[in-house]
Amino acid sequence: MWCYRGGSISTEPRINDRIRVPEVRLVGPSGEQVGIVPLAKALELAQEYDLDLVEVAASARPPVCKLMDYGKFKYESAMKAREARKNQAHTVIKEMKLRPKIDPHDYDTKKGHVVRFLKQGDKVKITIMFRGREQSRPELGYRLLQRLASDVEDLGFVESNPKQDGRNMIMVLGPHKKKTEAMAEAREAQAARKAEAKANPGRSQNAADGEIAEGELADGETTEAETTEAETAEVETAEAPAEASAEA
């Protein structure tokens, strides 16, 4: 009785001696069609070119094989996949919760977060939470959502109009800028900052050194008034014994 014991199924193509067919349709190193040749002949050509015989279309009849540097092929494929993942844009929905009678300062803070999310190319779900008697005045939440949508209209648009959902009122804002564009701009800005820091390595230190406030001194320094007071104290200390001896 056959029993499957688990384990991963290999997705890598068969190469060289792992190919178990009598003949293959061979493709040369530069992509030229060699034709249908016996497997032994294909392996001989692979050794002659110091390349690998790689099965690129196992389902074809006969299978299609190509002469290539398999190690280099795997490396380039991995780099392409990595670059594709880096540039891939995932749809992200951020959520921001507000109260109908929100404080102006809190509103500005929340709006700042919404602006940042939209600049990043993310959608934002705005939730107005009603409590107690506030549920009898949904127009407060509606007006607040309309105000927020108006404040950020240069960065986003109302993708889903305000609607009541139990004790909450919900609106979804979508960004004008696509996620991929936002990611590209962020990478460009980061590269520009790195280039500027590399070109001016001492700029940040000089800026920090120049920020000493007026009247504030660095460690080890004293003011002119403090120096004068110290000198006066030394003179008074030196004159005191002289006066004492004269009185004696």
Summary of the structure (lengths in Angstrom):
residues: 248
radius of gyration: 37.6
end to end distance: 124.8
largest distance: 128.2
contacts: 569
relative contact order: 0.07
helix: 48%
strand: 22%
